[in-house]
Amino acid sequence: MRRIFIFIISVVFFTGCSNIVSKKEFTMEEKRELVVLVEQIRDELKMGETKLLEETLVPSIRNNFVKDEIESIDFSKINILSSKPVFLGDKAQNIIGIIFQNNTLYYSVDYSLKSDGWKISKIKERRE
């Protein structure tokens, strides 16, 4: 009886701690779409437009605050650099560098693939 009890507890423990959920692998087309999206957003910001950025932000309080801040910035004299996205599980992430005068700000941007395309789920300032 004791062995059966220990066996059942062990099975429950190992099943609960294992990674049963399979991770999604992105296709090359989905990866390419994200790279193109990042380039399009960067180009639109340089022209002073924020429409594509607004469409790709997932609605949240933090993202609404970021959107309002970005709308107030003149990007015509600012250089924007971005790294290649890193795909982790069901999300992607890259780092954006904003260079103005002698200052550089780094932001970590998280993306998630929704049914209607890539969406920006979180923008967070990095301290480096």
Summary of the structure (lengths in Angstrom):
residues: 128
radius of gyration: 20.5
end to end distance: 58.0
largest distance: 75.4
contacts: 295
relative contact order: 0.14
helix: 43%
strand: 31%
